[in-house]
């Protein structure tokens, strides 16, 4: 299954297991991120509905891009300026594509304790 997600003003085609480089996101290496802006999703040639669909990813590293040199010059005016810039970016590993949240065990635990409480009161 693949999806097209938008983050940092750019669009990326991703599938489970892919690594992508995106604009800087908050978080440290190893933390999980959810990309909610899914534009397109499908499997093979079939497209699927994107309502409520999310993409789960893990931050691999926070890094800097290659240096870009900015050089300005005006002829015959003795004007030269040299500047450099390194863009911050985040490397993501796509874990899964899908908006279905796994069943929460906490609700079952609460239900079990609620059933156990009347039994203890009767004893």
N, C-alpha and C positions, 0 to 999 in steps of 0.2 A: 504494500500500500504506500502511496506517496501523497504528499500535501504541498501546497504552495503557501508559505507563511510570509507575513510582512513584519519586519522589525527594523528599527533604525532608518526608516524611509526607503528601504530596499526590499525586494522580494527574493525568496529563496525556495527552490524545489528540494524537498527533503524526503528521506525515507528512513526507516528505523536502522540505526547503526551508522548513519552518515555523520561526518564531522564538517562543520561550517564555521566560517569566520564572520562575525557580525560586529556592528558598532558596539561600543562599550555598554555592558549591562552591569547593574549592581550585583554583588555577590562574590564569594571567594571560590577557589578551586574546590570541586567536590560537591558544591551545593546544587540543588535542583531548581530548575526554572520552568515555568509554564508559558508557552507562547499561545496566546488566545486569538490572535488575529489571523485566522485561517481563511484564505481566499478561495482555494480549490482543493478538492481531495478526490482520490480515485484509486482504482486498482485495475491495472492493465488499461483497457480502453473505456472502462465504465467509470462514470463520475458519481460521487456520493454527495449527499447534503452536508453542508458545512455548519448548520445551526448547532451551536453548543459544542462544536468540535475543538479540541485543544491538542497541542503537541507538547509532550514532556521531553525536557532536555536536561543535561547535566553540564555544568561549567567545567571544562578541562583546564583552562588557564586564562589568565588575564595577561595580555601581551601588548607590545607596540609594533606598529607596522614599519615598513622600510622608510628611510628618510627621504623626504621630498625637498629638493632644493628650489628655492624661489629666488630668482635673479632678475633684478630690474636695472635697466640701463637706458639712459637718454643720450643719444649721439651728440657729440660736440658740446656737451654741457658739464663734463667731468662729474657725471652722476652715476654711481654704481652702488647698488645695495644687494647684499647676499644674505639670505635668511634660510633657515631650515625648519622642517616640521615633521614630527612623528606622531601619527594618529594612534590613539588608544583603541584596542579592539578586544573582543572576547571570543574564545574558541569554544564552541558548543558541540556536544555529542548528543545526537537525537536518540532518545530511549524508546519512545513509542508514540504512535499517532492514534488518537481516539479520545473521545470526550466522556466515555463511560467511567465513572468513578467506581473503584472496587467496593464491595459490600463492607460497610463499617461494622467492625466487631464490637465497638463500644456500645451500640444500641442493644445488641444481644446480651451483653454483660449486665446492662441496666435492667433488662427484662428479667433475667435470671435472678438478680438480687431482689427485684420487686416480688417475684414469686416466692422466694425464700423467706422474706420478711413476714408474710401472713402465716406461714407454716411455723415459724419460731414463736409467733404470738399465740398460736393455738396450743402449743406445747407448754 
